[in-house]
Amino acid sequence: MSAENITIEDAINVLSLPRELPIQETITIEIDPRLKR
């Protein structure tokens, strides 16, 4: 899944999940690369 395939809506849906998922951090980094530092 590349950054181009991730929409803000998709990110919000995933980040809104009650479970802690590794993909949450991945999507956050894709949206805001500055968080990677």
N, C-alpha and C positions, 0 to 999 in steps of 0.2 A: 504494500500500500504506500504510494508516494504522496507527497504533500499536495500535489495537484488534485488528488482524489479525495482529499479531506476538506469538507466544508465546515464553516463555523458551526452550522447547525449540527453536523455529525459530531463535532468535538463536544458541543454542549450536551448532546444526548449521552455520549460515553462518559463525560465527566460527571453527569448527573446520576450515574448508576450508584447504587448503595454499596457495591462491592469495591474493594481495592484491587485495581487491575494495573499491570505493568504498562498497558497501552495508554493509560491516562497520561503518564509522564511522556511517552513517545509523542502523543498528539500535542501536548503542551509545547514540547521542544519544536515540533514542526511548525506550529503557529508563531512561536516567539523564540527564535534561535538564541537570543541573548540569555535565556534561562539555562542553556547548556553549559555556560561558563561556570 
